[in-house]
Amino acid sequence: MVSRNFILNWPTNLDYMKENQSSRKKFLQQIGAIGVASAAFPLSSLAAQQKSEERIMLYEKRVSVGEKIRLGVIGFGVQGHFDLATALKVPGVELAGICDLYTGRIENAKELYGKDLYTTRNYKELLDRADIDAVIIATTDVWHCRITLDALAKGKHVYVEKPMVYKIDEGYKVIQAQKNSNKILQVGSQRVSSLGLAKAKELLAAGEIGKLNMVNAIYDRQSSIGAWEYTIPKDASAMSTDWDRFVEATGKMEFDAKKFFWWRAFKEVGTGVAGDLFIHLLSGTHFVTNSLGPKTIVSTGQFSHWKDGRNLPDVMAGTMQYGDTAEHPAFQLTLQVNFISGTGGQEVTRFIGSEGVMDVKGNNISIKHSILPEAPGFGGYDSVFTFSKSMQEEMQKEYDAKWSESQKKRPLKEDITFKPPTGYNEHLDHFTNFFDAIRTGKAVVEDATFGFRAAAPALACNESYFSKKIIHWDPIKMKLLK
């Protein structure tokens, strides 16, 4: 089987752009390889080049004081660290303050960013600061909605980690608050800003795999850290974690270091694999297919290995049915997360169509084709051999007269592989889109509505698991149906 391999050679990150700010022409020569790929296989890459040039033009100019964005961080755990480090790579973004409940992370913040950095254990104090333009919210899931609403009310732009909300009924409040505030809100499922998903979306729309009918999405792991058993510090206590403030969003609970540091595994404060990983798979699927969401949702789960007190499964599967709409044909989505997978861990979303399969693994895409022949099947593993010899001969003669040899053969189409440029960073692209939107007023892809349309089906998986029922959802009105 012949295959073609294309490397997506457009900008890897803003560090690259800064190094080449003096020559837009030189940069466009660097992405010229896309034009070569397009000549052999036209896929609207001119639009991507135009977008790349537009971004370079935005960052070629010197960032004035008025265009600088002062950033605050609420929640400085693992994801908060990664988010901040990436955000600060975008030109003109400055750190103005960090909030976290655990004293060790406050100390760590000052060690990383200087002893004069403003820090607090009360997020409302950070929101009260006039020198902060935008905030990253990377807290426990149960706090997402409350802090987001407070931040928008204080006139801050918001980057909130997924899932956007902890409960389905919180989504409408966030959507309305974002509209009322006229501020930018972006949810942190960074894959929707990636080169890989942009190319997958393009390929699907071009009909490269025929008519879509199924999507199989998997996000497996095989490690204690992957299963959220993060290291708990030796000084963890109700005092060092400000436990009383932590449980303001949940109601009173006895201090439990696991619920503070392993919060994803506990339904009282987190949303489990559904809110952590199903939502990545849902966000990507919705972006690629232009879908508004499923009609029905059902899930099952079990406790296979990480029996550490958690009350949310370490192995979970979900099935969702999507309707036939103007945006896409009807298709079924299967979701899988396995935290003790003998694969060693894998992440792949497979789009299955009538003429091929597209596998998306991060930003790597592979397409394999299999196309039905024009002629229907006849002979082989067929009932014809059970007929009389005369009937077999008569029907064979009629079949050969009706269909040519070429019509009996499967059409051949080259398999294709796309790879991102070395060093490409989708997380940086996602933050770049967020800050671009703040500066230019352009809309972001993963706004409150998009974020809710991904979060609601994910959270519905938990509801289905606990209730053992099929959940019915109206993807247009974004409402649960009885």
DRENDO-1510 file (C-alpha; in Angstrom, 1 decimal, always signed):
<recs>
REC; n; res; u; v; w
REC; 1; MET; +0.0; +0.0; +0.0 .
REC; 2; VAL; +1.4; +3.4; -1.0 .
REC; 3; SER; +1.3; +6.1; +1.6 .
REC; 4; ARG; +2.2; +9.8; +1.7 .
REC; 5; ASN; +3.8; +11.5; +4.7 .
REC; 6; PHE; +3.4; +15.2; +5.3 .
REC; 7; ILE; +5.0; +17.3; +8.0 .
REC; 8; LEU; +2.9; +20.3; +9.2 .
REC; 9; ASN; +5.6; +22.9; +9.0 .
REC; 10; TRP; +4.0; +26.0; +10.4 .
REC; 11; PRO; +5.1; +27.9; +13.5 .
REC; 12; THR; +6.0; +25.7; +16.4 .
REC; 13; ASN; +5.6; +28.3; +19.1 .
REC; 14; LEU; +6.0; +32.0; +19.9 .
REC; 15; ASP; +9.7; +31.6; +20.8 .
REC; 16; TYR; +10.2; +30.7; +17.2 .
REC; 17; MET; +8.2; +33.7; +16.1 .
REC; 18; LYS; +10.1; +36.1; +18.3 .
REC; 19; GLU; +13.4; +34.9; +16.8 .
REC; 20; ASN; +12.1; +35.6; +13.3 .
REC; 21; GLN; +10.1; +38.8; +13.9 .
REC; 22; SER; +12.3; +40.8; +11.6 .
REC; 23; SER; +11.3; +38.8; +8.5 .
REC; 24; ARG; +7.8; +37.7; +7.9 .
REC; 25; LYS; +8.8; +36.7; +4.4 .
REC; 26; LYS; +11.4; +34.3; +5.7 .
REC; 27; PHE; +8.9; +32.8; +8.1 .
REC; 28; LEU; +6.4; +32.2; +5.2 .
REC; 29; GLN; +9.2; +30.4; +3.3 .
REC; 30; GLN; +9.5; +28.1; +6.4 .
REC; 31; ILE; +5.8; +27.1; +6.1 .
REC; 32; GLY; +6.1; +26.7; +2.3 .
REC; 33; ALA; +6.1; +22.9; +2.8 .
REC; 34; ILE; +2.4; +23.1; +3.5 .
REC; 35; GLY; +1.9; +24.5; +0.0 .
REC; 36; VAL; +3.7; +21.5; -1.4 .
REC; 37; ALA; +1.5; +19.2; +0.5 .
REC; 38; SER; -1.6; +21.2; -0.7 .
REC; 39; ALA; -0.6; +20.9; -4.3 .
REC; 40; ALA; -0.7; +17.1; -4.0 .
REC; 41; PHE; -3.6; +17.0; -1.7 .
REC; 42; PRO; -5.5; +20.4; -1.5 .
REC; 43; LEU; -6.9; +20.9; +2.0 .
REC; 44; SER; -7.4; +24.6; +2.5 .
REC; 45; SER; -3.9; +25.1; +4.0 .
REC; 46; LEU; -3.8; +28.7; +2.6 .
REC; 47; ALA; -6.1; +29.7; +5.4 .
REC; 48; ALA; -3.7; +28.2; +7.9 .
REC; 49; GLN; -0.8; +30.3; +6.3 .
REC; 50; GLN; -2.9; +33.4; +6.5 .
REC; 51; LYS; -3.7; +32.8; +10.1 .
REC; 52; SER; +0.0; +32.2; +10.8 .
REC; 53; GLU; +1.0; +35.4; +9.1 .
REC; 54; GLU; -1.7; +37.3; +11.0 .
REC; 55; ARG; -0.3; +36.1; +14.3 .
REC; 56; ILE; +3.2; +37.1; +13.4 .
REC; 57; MET; +2.0; +40.6; +12.5 .
REC; 58; LEU; +0.4; +40.8; +15.9 .
REC; 59; TYR; +3.6; +40.0; +17.8 .
REC; 60; GLU; +6.0; +41.8; +15.5 .
REC; 61; LYS; +5.0; +45.1; +17.0 .
REC; 62; ARG; +6.4; +46.2; +20.3 .
REC; 63; VAL; +4.0; +45.4; +23.2 .
REC; 64; SER; +3.1; +48.7; +24.8 .
REC; 65; VAL; +2.4; +49.1; +28.5 .
REC; 66; GLY; -1.3; +49.4; +27.8 .
REC; 67; GLU; -1.3; +46.1; +25.8 .
REC; 68; LYS; +0.4; +44.1; +28.5 .
REC; 69; ILE; -1.7; +41.6; +30.3 .
REC; 70; ARG; -1.2; +41.1; +34.0 .
REC; 71; LEU; -2.0; +37.6; +35.1 .
REC; 72; GLY; -3.1; +36.0; +38.4 .
REC; 73; VAL; -3.2; +32.3; +39.2 .
REC; 74; ILE; -5.8; +30.7; +41.4 .
REC; 75; GLY; -4.7; +27.1; +42.2 .
REC; 76; PHE; -1.0; +26.5; +41.9 .
REC; 77; GLY; -0.9; +22.7; +41.9 .
REC; 78; VAL; +0.4; +20.6; +39.1 .
REC; 79; GLN; -1.8; +22.0; +36.3 .
REC; 80; GLY; -1.5; +25.5; +37.7 .
REC; 81; HIS; +2.3; +25.3; +37.4 .
REC; 82; PHE; +2.2; +24.0; +33.8 .
REC; 83; ASP; -0.4; +26.6; +32.8 .
REC; 84; LEU; +1.5; +29.6; +34.3 .
REC; 85; ALA; +4.8; +28.5; +32.8 .
REC; 86; THR; +3.2; +28.2; +29.3 .
REC; 87; ALA; +1.2; +31.5; +29.6 .
REC; 88; LEU; +4.4; +33.4; +30.4 .
REC; 89; LYS; +5.9; +32.4; +27.1 .
REC; 90; VAL; +3.4; +34.6; +25.3 .
REC; 91; PRO; +4.9; +38.1; +24.7 .
REC; 92; GLY; +3.5; +40.9; +26.9 .
REC; 93; VAL; +2.1; +38.6; +29.6 .
REC; 94; GLU; +3.3; +39.3; +33.2 .
REC; 95; LEU; +2.6; +37.5; +36.5 .
REC; 96; ALA; +0.9; +39.6; +39.1 .
REC; 97; GLY; +0.0; +37.2; +41.8 .
REC; 98; ILE; -0.7; +33.6; +42.9 .
REC; 99; CYS; -3.3; +32.2; +45.2 .
REC; 100; ASP; -3.2; +28.7; +46.7 .
REC; 101; LEU; -4.5; +27.2; +50.0 .
REC; 102; TYR; -1.5; +25.1; +50.8 .
REC; 103; THR; +1.3; +27.0; +52.4 .
REC; 104; GLY; +4.0; +24.9; +50.7 .
REC; 105; ARG; +2.8; +26.1; +47.3 .
REC; 106; ILE; +2.8; +29.7; +48.4 .
REC; 107; GLU; +6.4; +29.2; +49.4 .
REC; 108; ASN; +7.1; +27.4; +46.1 .
REC; 109; ALA; +5.6; +30.4; +44.2 .
REC; 110; LYS; +8.0; +32.8; +45.8 .
REC; 111; GLU; +10.9; +30.5; +45.3 .
REC; 112; LEU; +10.1; +30.3; +41.5 .
REC; 113; TYR; +9.0; +33.9; +40.9 .
REC; 114; GLY; +10.6; +36.0; +43.5 .
REC; 115; LYS; +10.0; +36.9; +47.2 .
REC; 116; ASP; +8.2; +40.1; +46.2 .
REC; 117; LEU; +5.5; +38.3; +44.3 .
REC; 118; TYR; +2.0; +38.9; +45.7 .
REC; 119; THR; +0.6; +35.8; +47.2 .
REC; 120; THR; -2.6; +35.0; +49.1 .
REC; 121; ARG; -4.6; +32.0; +50.4 .
REC; 122; ASN; -7.9; +33.9; +49.7 .
REC; 123; TYR; -8.7; +34.1; +46.0 .
REC; 124; LYS; -11.1; +37.0; +46.6 .
REC; 125; GLU; -8.2; +39.2; +47.7 .
REC; 126; LEU; -6.4; +38.4; +44.4 .
REC; 127; LEU; -9.6; +39.3; +42.4 .
REC; 128; ASP; -9.8; +42.6; +44.3 .
REC; 129; ARG; -6.5; +43.7; +42.8 .
REC; 130; ALA; -6.8; +46.4; +40.1 .
REC; 131; ASP; -3.5; +45.4; +38.5 .
REC; 132; ILE; -4.7; +42.0; +37.5 .
REC; 133; ASP; -6.4; +41.7; +34.0 .
REC; 134; ALA; -6.9; +37.9; +33.7 .
REC; 135; VAL; -6.8; +34.8; +35.9 .
REC; 136; ILE; -6.0; +31.2; +35.5 .
REC; 137; ILE; -8.4; +29.0; +37.5 .
REC; 138; ALA; -6.7; +25.7; +38.1 .
REC; 139; THR; -8.4; +24.6; +41.4 .
REC; 140; THR; -10.3; +21.5; +42.5 .
REC; 141; ASP; -13.3; +21.0; +40.2 .
REC; 142; VAL; -15.8; +21.8; +42.9 .
REC; 143; TRP; -14.5; +25.4; +43.0 .
REC; 144; HIS; -14.5; +26.1; +39.3 .
REC; 145; CYS; -17.9; +27.7; +38.9 .
REC; 146; ARG; -17.8; +29.8; +42.1 .
REC; 147; ILE; -14.4; +31.3; +41.3 .
REC; 148; THR; -15.3; +31.8; +37.6 .
REC; 149; LEU; -18.5; +33.8; +38.5 .
REC; 150; ASP; -16.6; +35.9; +41.0 .
REC; 151; ALA; -13.8; +36.6; +38.6 .
REC; 152; LEU; -16.1; +37.7; +35.8 .
REC; 153; ALA; -18.0; +39.9; +38.3 .
REC; 154; LYS; -14.8; +41.6; +39.1 .
REC; 155; GLY; -14.1; +42.3; +35.4 .
REC; 156; LYS; -11.3; +39.7; +34.9 .
REC; 157; HIS; -10.8; +37.6; +31.8 .
REC; 158; VAL; -10.9; +33.9; +32.7 .
REC; 159; TYR; -8.9; +30.8; +31.7 .
REC; 160; VAL; -10.6; +28.0; +33.6 .
REC; 161; GLU; -9.4; +24.4; +33.6 .
REC; 162; LYS; -11.6; +21.7; +32.4 .
REC; 163; PRO; -14.2; +20.7; +33.3 .
REC; 164; MET; -15.7; +24.2; +33.3 .
REC; 165; VAL; -18.2; +23.2; +36.0 .
REC; 166; TYR; -18.5; +20.5; +38.7 .
REC; 167; LYS; -22.3; +20.1; +38.2 .
REC; 168; ILE; -24.4; +20.3; +35.1 .
REC; 169; ASP; -26.7; +23.0; +36.5 .
REC; 170; GLU; -23.8; +25.3; +37.0 .
REC; 171; GLY; -23.1; +25.6; +33.3 .
REC; 172; TYR; -26.0; +28.0; +32.5 .
REC; 173; LYS; -24.8; +30.4; +35.2 .
REC; 174; VAL; -21.3; +30.6; +33.8 .
REC; 175; ILE; -22.5; +31.1; +30.2 .
REC; 176; GLN; -24.8; +33.9; +31.3 .
REC; 177; ALA; -22.1; +35.5; +33.5 .
REC; 178; GLN; -19.6; +35.5; +30.6 .
REC; 179; LYS; -22.2; +37.2; +28.3 .
REC; 180; ASN; -23.0; +39.8; +30.9 .
REC; 181; SER; -19.4; +40.6; +31.7 .
REC; 182; ASN; -18.3; +41.0; +28.1 .
REC; 183; LYS; -15.0; +39.4; +29.1 .
REC; 184; ILE; -13.1; +36.5; +27.5 .
REC; 185; LEU; -13.6; +33.1; +29.0 .
REC; 186; GLN; -11.6; +30.1; +27.7 .
REC; 187; VAL; -11.7; +26.6; +29.0 .
REC; 188; GLY; -8.4; +24.7; +29.3 .
REC; 189; SER; -8.8; +21.7; +26.9 .
REC; 190; GLN; -5.8; +22.8; +24.9 .
REC; 191; ARG; -6.2; +20.2; +22.1 .
REC; 192; VAL; -8.9; +22.3; +20.4 .
REC; 193; SER; -6.2; +24.8; +19.5 .
REC; 194; SER; -3.8; +22.2; +18.1 .
REC; 195; LEU; -2.5; +21.8; +14.6 .
REC; 196; GLY; -3.5; +18.1; +14.8 .
REC; 197; LEU; -7.2; +18.7; +15.4 .
REC; 198; ALA; -7.3; +21.5; +12.9 .
REC; 199; LYS; -6.0; +19.2; +10.3 .
REC; 200; ALA; -8.3; +16.3; +11.4 .
REC; 201; LYS; -11.3; +18.7; +11.1 .
REC; 202; GLU; -10.2; +19.7; +7.6 .
REC; 203; LEU; -9.8; +16.1; +6.5 .
REC; 204; LEU; -13.1; +15.0; +7.8 .
REC; 205; ALA; -14.9; +17.9; +6.1 .
REC; 206; ALA; -13.2; +17.1; +2.9 .
REC; 207; GLY; -14.7; +13.6; +2.9 .
REC; 208; GLU; -11.4; +11.9; +3.2 .
REC; 209; ILE; -12.9; +8.9; +5.1 .
REC; 210; GLY; -16.3; +9.1; +3.6 .
REC; 211; LYS; -19.4; +9.4; +5.7 .
REC; 212; LEU; -18.7; +9.4; +9.5 .
REC; 213; ASN; -20.5; +6.7; +11.5 .
REC; 214; MET; -18.5; +6.0; +14.6 .
REC; 215; VAL; -15.8; +7.5; +16.9 .
REC; 216; ASN; -13.7; +5.4; +19.3 .
REC; 217; ALA; -11.8; +7.5; +21.8 .
REC; 218; ILE; -9.3; +6.1; +24.3 .
REC; 219; TYR; -7.2; +7.7; +27.1 .
REC; 220; ASP; -5.4; +4.9; +29.1 .
REC; 221; ARG; -2.7; +5.1; +31.7 .
REC; 222; GLN; -0.6; +2.7; +33.7 .
REC; 223; SER; +1.0; +4.5; +36.7 .
REC; 224; SER; +0.2; +5.6; +40.2 .
REC; 225; ILE; +0.7; +9.3; +39.3 .
REC; 226; GLY; -1.4; +8.8; +36.2 .
REC; 227; ALA; -4.1; +7.4; +38.5 .
REC; 228; TRP; -3.8; +10.7; +40.6 .
REC; 229; GLU; -1.8; +9.2; +43.5 .
REC; 230; TYR; +0.3; +12.3; +43.8 .
REC; 231; THR; +2.9; +12.7; +46.5 .
REC; 232; ILE; +1.4; +14.2; +49.7 .
REC; 233; PRO; +3.7; +16.5; +51.5 .
REC; 234; LYS; +4.8; +15.6; +55.1 .
REC; 235; ASP; +3.4; +18.8; +56.5 .
REC; 236; ALA; -0.1; +18.3; +55.2 .
REC; 237; SER; -2.6; +19.2; +57.8 .
REC; 238; ALA; -5.9; +21.1; +58.2 .
REC; 239; MET; -3.9; +24.2; +59.0 .
REC; 240; SER; -1.4; +24.0; +56.2 .
REC; 241; THR; -4.1; +23.4; +53.6 .
REC; 242; ASP; -6.6; +25.9; +55.1 .
REC; 243; TRP; -9.1; +23.0; +55.2 .
REC; 244; ASP; -11.9; +25.1; +56.5 .
REC; 245; ARG; -11.8; +27.4; +53.5 .
REC; 246; PHE; -11.3; +24.4; +51.2 .
REC; 247; VAL; -14.6; +22.8; +52.3 .
REC; 248; GLU; -16.6; +26.1; +52.0 .
REC; 249; ALA; -17.7; +24.8; +48.5 .
REC; 250; THR; -18.6; +21.3; +49.8 .
REC; 251; GLY; -20.0; +21.5; +53.3 .
REC; 252; LYS; -18.2; +20.3; +56.4 .
REC; 253; MET; -15.9; +17.3; +56.1 .
REC; 254; GLU; -13.2; +16.0; +58.4 .
REC; 255; PHE; -9.7; +16.8; +57.2 .
REC; 256; ASP; -8.5; +14.2; +54.6 .
REC; 257; ALA; -5.2; +14.8; +52.9 .
REC; 258; LYS; -6.2; +12.5; +50.0 .
REC; 259; LYS; -9.3; +14.6; +49.3 .
REC; 260; PHE; -7.1; +17.7; +49.1 .
REC; 261; PHE; -4.1; +16.3; +47.1 .
REC; 262; TRP; -5.8; +13.4; +45.2 .
REC; 263; TRP; -9.1; +15.3; +44.8 .
REC; 264; ARG; -9.8; +14.0; +41.2 .
REC; 265; ALA; -10.5; +10.6; +42.7 .
REC; 266; PHE; -13.3; +11.7; +45.1 .
REC; 267; LYS; -16.8; +12.7; +44.0 .
REC; 268; GLU; -17.1; +15.2; +46.9 .
REC; 269; VAL; -14.6; +17.5; +45.3 .
REC; 270; GLY; -13.7; +16.1; +41.8 .
REC; 271; THR; -15.3; +14.5; +38.8 .
REC; 272; GLY; -13.0; +11.5; +38.2 .
REC; 273; VAL; -12.0; +10.2; +34.8 .
REC; 274; ALA; -15.1; +11.7; +33.2 .
REC; 275; GLY; -14.2; +15.3; +34.1 .
REC; 276; ASP; -10.4; +14.8; +33.7 .
REC; 277; LEU; -10.1; +12.7; +30.5 .
REC; 278; PHE; -13.5; +12.0; +28.9 .
REC; 279; ILE; -13.8; +15.7; +28.5 .
REC; 280; HIS; -10.6; +15.9; +26.5 .
REC; 281; LEU; -12.0; +13.2; +24.2 .
REC; 282; LEU; -15.3; +15.0; +24.0 .
REC; 283; SER; -13.8; +18.4; +23.3 .
REC; 284; GLY; -11.7; +17.0; +20.5 .
REC; 285; THR; -14.6; +15.1; +18.9 .
REC; 286; HIS; -16.9; +18.1; +19.1 .
REC; 287; PHE; -14.3; +20.3; +17.5 .
REC; 288; VAL; -13.5; +18.0; +14.6 .
REC; 289; THR; -17.1; +17.1; +13.8 .
REC; 290; ASN; -18.6; +20.6; +14.6 .
REC; 291; SER; -21.0; +18.8; +16.9 .
REC; 292; LEU; -23.2; +20.4; +19.6 .
REC; 293; GLY; -23.3; +17.2; +21.6 .
REC; 294; PRO; -25.0; +13.8; +22.0 .
REC; 295; LYS; -28.6; +12.8; +22.5 .
REC; 296; THR; -28.1; +9.9; +24.9 .
REC; 297; ILE; -25.3; +9.0; +27.3 .
REC; 298; VAL; -24.6; +5.8; +29.2 .
REC; 299; SER; -21.6; +4.7; +31.1 .
REC; 300; THR; -20.2; +1.9; +33.3 .
REC; 301; GLY; -17.2; +1.7; +35.6 .
REC; 302; GLN; -15.3; -0.4; +38.0 .
REC; 303; PHE; -12.5; -0.4; +40.6 .
REC; 304; SER; -9.8; -2.6; +39.1 .
REC; 305; HIS; -6.5; -1.7; +40.8 .
REC; 306; TRP; -6.2; +1.6; +42.6 .
REC; 307; LYS; -8.2; +0.7; +45.7 .
REC; 308; ASP; -6.9; +3.5; +47.8 .
REC; 309; GLY; -10.2; +4.9; +49.2 .
REC; 310; ARG; -11.3; +6.6; +46.1 .
REC; 311; ASN; -15.0; +6.6; +45.2 .
REC; 312; LEU; -14.7; +7.2; +41.5 .
REC; 313; PRO; -13.8; +4.3; +39.2 .
REC; 314; ASP; -10.3; +3.7; +37.8 .
REC; 315; VAL; -11.7; +2.0; +34.7 .
REC; 316; MET; -14.7; +3.6; +32.9 .
REC; 317; ALA; -16.4; +3.4; +29.6 .
REC; 318; GLY; -19.1; +5.5; +28.0 .
REC; 319; THR; -21.3; +5.3; +24.9 .
REC; 320; MET; -23.0; +8.3; +23.4 .
REC; 321; GLN; -25.4; +8.6; +20.4 .
REC; 322; TYR; -25.1; +11.7; +18.2 .
REC; 323; GLY; -28.0; +12.6; +15.9 .
REC; 324; ASP; -28.1; +13.3; +12.2 .
REC; 325; THR; -27.6; +17.1; +11.9 .
REC; 326; ALA; -26.6; +19.8; +9.4 .
REC; 327; GLU; -23.1; +19.6; +10.9 .
REC; 328; HIS; -22.6; +15.8; +10.8 .
REC; 329; PRO; -24.3; +12.5; +10.1 .
REC; 330; ALA; -25.5; +10.4; +13.0 .
REC; 331; PHE; -22.6; +8.6; +14.7 .
REC; 332; GLN; -21.8; +6.8; +17.9 .
REC; 333; LEU; -19.0; +7.8; +20.3 .
REC; 334; THR; -17.4; +5.3; +22.6 .
REC; 335; LEU; -15.1; +6.6; +25.4 .
REC; 336; GLN; -12.6; +4.5; +27.4 .
REC; 337; VAL; -10.3; +5.3; +30.3 .
REC; 338; ASN; -8.3; +2.5; +31.9 .
REC; 339; PHE; -5.8; +3.4; +34.7 .
REC; 340; ILE; -4.3; -0.1; +34.8 .
REC; 341; SER; -3.9; -0.7; +31.1 .
REC; 342; GLY; -1.4; -3.3; +29.9 .
REC; 343; THR; -0.8; -1.1; +26.9 .
REC; 344; GLY; +1.4; +1.1; +29.1 .
REC; 345; GLY; -0.9; +4.0; +28.3 .
REC; 346; GLN; -2.3; +5.3; +25.1 .
REC; 347; GLU; -4.3; +8.2; +23.8 .
REC; 348; VAL; -6.1; +7.8; +20.4 .
REC; 349; THR; -9.3; +9.0; +18.9 .
REC; 350; ARG; -10.4; +7.0; +15.8 .
REC; 351; PHE; -12.9; +8.5; +13.4 .
REC; 352; ILE; -14.5; +5.7; +11.4 .
REC; 353; GLY; -16.2; +6.5; +8.1 .
REC; 354; SER; -17.6; +4.6; +5.2 .
REC; 355; GLU; -14.4; +4.8; +3.2 .
REC; 356; GLY; -11.6; +4.8; +5.8 .
REC; 357; VAL; -10.3; +5.4; +9.3 .
REC; 358; MET; -8.6; +8.5; +10.7 .
REC; 359; ASP; -6.5; +8.0; +13.9 .
REC; 360; VAL; -5.6; +11.1; +15.8 .
REC; 361; LYS; -2.8; +10.5; +18.3 .
REC; 362; GLY; -1.9; +13.9; +19.8 .
REC; 363; ASN; -1.0; +15.9; +16.8 .
REC; 364; ASN; -0.1; +12.9; +14.6 .
REC; 365; ILE; -2.8; +11.8; +12.1 .
REC; 366; SER; -2.9; +8.7; +10.0 .
REC; 367; ILE; -5.5; +7.8; +7.5 .
REC; 368; LYS; -6.1; +4.3; +6.0 .
REC; 369; HIS; -8.7; +3.8; +3.3 .
REC; 370; SER; -11.0; +0.9; +2.5 .
REC; 371; ILE; -13.6; +1.6; -0.2 .
REC; 372; LEU; -16.4; -0.7; -1.2 .
REC; 373; PRO; -16.4; -1.8; -4.9 .
REC; 374; GLU; -19.2; -0.6; -7.1 .
REC; 375; ALA; -20.4; -4.1; -7.7 .
REC; 376; PRO; -22.1; -6.0; -5.0 .
REC; 377; GLY; -20.5; -9.2; -3.6 .
REC; 378; PHE; -21.0; -12.5; -5.3 .
REC; 379; GLY; -19.4; -15.9; -4.6 .
REC; 380; GLY; -16.9; -16.7; -1.9 .
REC; 381; TYR; -18.4; -16.8; +1.6 .
REC; 382; ASP; -21.9; -16.5; +0.0 .
REC; 383; SER; -25.0; -18.6; -0.3 .
REC; 384; VAL; -24.5; -19.1; -4.0 .
REC; 385; PHE; -22.4; -22.3; -3.6 .
REC; 386; THR; -25.4; -23.9; -1.9 .
REC; 387; PHE; -27.5; -23.6; -5.1 .
REC; 388; SER; -27.6; -26.1; -8.0 .
REC; 389; LYS; -24.8; -26.1; -10.4 .
REC; 390; SER; -27.0; -24.8; -13.3 .
REC; 391; MET; -28.3; -22.0; -11.1 .
REC; 392; GLN; -24.7; -21.0; -10.0 .
REC; 393; GLU; -23.6; -20.9; -13.7 .
REC; 394; GLU; -26.6; -18.9; -14.8 .
REC; 395; MET; -26.3; -16.3; -12.0 .
REC; 396; GLN; -22.5; -16.0; -12.5 .
REC; 397; LYS; -23.1; -15.3; -16.2 .
REC; 398; GLU; -25.6; -12.6; -15.4 .
REC; 399; TYR; -23.3; -11.0; -12.8 .
REC; 400; ASP; -20.3; -10.9; -15.1 .
REC; 401; ALA; -22.5; -9.3; -17.9 .
REC; 402; LYS; -23.7; -6.6; -15.5 .
REC; 403; TRP; -20.4; -5.7; -13.8 .
REC; 404; SER; -17.0; -5.1; -15.3 .
REC; 405; GLU; -13.8; -6.3; -13.7 .
REC; 406; SER; -12.9; -2.8; -12.5 .
REC; 407; GLN; -16.3; -2.4; -10.9 .
REC; 408; LYS; -15.7; -5.7; -9.0 .
REC; 409; LYS; -12.5; -4.4; -7.4 .
REC; 410; ARG; -12.1; -2.1; -4.5 .
REC; 411; PRO; -10.9; +1.4; -5.5 .
REC; 412; LEU; -7.4; +2.2; -4.2 .
REC; 413; LYS; -6.6; +5.4; -2.4 .
REC; 414; GLU; -3.3; +6.3; -0.9 .
REC; 415; ASP; -2.9; +6.2; +2.9 .
REC; 416; ILE; -1.7; +9.5; +4.4 .
REC; 417; THR; +0.2; +10.5; +7.5 .
REC; 418; PHE; +0.5; +14.0; +9.0 .
REC; 419; LYS; +3.1; +14.9; +11.7 .
REC; 420; PRO; +3.6; +18.2; +13.6 .
REC; 421; PRO; +6.9; +20.0; +13.4 .
REC; 422; THR; +9.5; +19.2; +16.1 .
REC; 423; GLY; +8.9; +21.1; +19.3 .
REC; 424; TYR; +5.3; +22.0; +18.5 .
REC; 425; ASN; +3.4; +23.0; +21.6 .
REC; 426; GLU; -0.5; +23.0; +21.5 .
REC; 427; HIS; -0.7; +24.2; +25.1 .
REC; 428; LEU; +1.2; +27.4; +24.0 .
REC; 429; ASP; -1.2; +27.8; +21.0 .
REC; 430; HIS; -4.2; +27.6; +23.4 .
REC; 431; PHE; -2.8; +30.3; +25.6 .
REC; 432; THR; -1.8; +32.4; +22.6 .
REC; 433; ASN; -5.4; +32.2; +21.4 .
REC; 434; PHE; -6.7; +33.3; +24.9 .
REC; 435; PHE; -4.4; +36.3; +25.1 .
REC; 436; ASP; -5.0; +37.2; +21.4 .
REC; 437; ALA; -8.7; +37.3; +22.1 .
REC; 438; ILE; -8.2; +39.6; +25.1 .
REC; 439; ARG; -6.1; +42.0; +22.9 .
REC; 440; THR; -8.2; +41.9; +19.8 .
REC; 441; GLY; -11.7; +41.0; +20.9 .
REC; 442; LYS; -11.8; +37.9; +18.6 .
REC; 443; ALA; -13.8; +35.0; +19.9 .
REC; 444; VAL; -12.1; +31.9; +21.2 .
REC; 445; VAL; -13.2; +28.4; +20.1 .
REC; 446; GLU; -13.5; +27.0; +23.6 .
REC; 447; ASP; -15.7; +29.6; +25.2 .
REC; 448; ALA; -18.2; +29.0; +27.9 .
REC; 449; THR; -20.8; +27.5; +25.6 .
REC; 450; PHE; -18.3; +25.1; +23.9 .
REC; 451; GLY; -16.9; +24.2; +27.4 .
REC; 452; PHE; -20.3; +23.4; +28.7 .
REC; 453; ARG; -21.3; +21.3; +25.7 .
REC; 454; ALA; -18.2; +19.2; +26.5 .
REC; 455; ALA; -18.6; +19.2; +30.3 .
REC; 456; ALA; -22.2; +18.3; +30.4 .
REC; 457; PRO; -22.0; +14.9; +28.6 .
REC; 458; ALA; -18.8; +14.1; +30.6 .
REC; 459; LEU; -20.6; +14.8; +33.9 .
REC; 460; ALA; -23.6; +12.9; +32.7 .
REC; 461; CYS; -21.4; +9.8; +32.5 .
REC; 462; ASN; -20.9; +10.1; +36.2 .
REC; 463; GLU; -24.6; +10.5; +36.7 .
REC; 464; SER; -25.3; +7.4; +34.5 .
REC; 465; TYR; -22.7; +5.4; +36.4 .
REC; 466; PHE; -24.2; +6.1; +39.8 .
REC; 467; SER; -27.8; +6.0; +38.8 .
REC; 468; LYS; -27.4; +3.0; +36.4 .
REC; 469; LYS; -29.6; +4.8; +33.9 .
REC; 470; ILE; -29.4; +6.2; +30.3 .
REC; 471; ILE; -29.1; +10.0; +30.4 .
REC; 472; HIS; -31.1; +11.9; +27.8 .
REC; 473; TRP; -29.7; +15.3; +26.7 .
REC; 474; ASP; -30.9; +18.1; +24.4 .
REC; 475; PRO; -27.6; +19.3; +22.7 .
REC; 476; ILE; -29.2; +22.4; +21.2 .
REC; 477; LYS; -31.0; +23.7; +24.3 .
REC; 478; MET; -28.3; +22.2; +26.6 .
REC; 479; LYS; -30.8; +20.7; +28.9 .
REC; 480; LEU; -31.3; +17.4; +30.6 .
REC; 481; LEU; -34.4; +15.6; +29.5 .
REC; 482; LYS; -36.6; +13.4; +31.7 .
</recs>
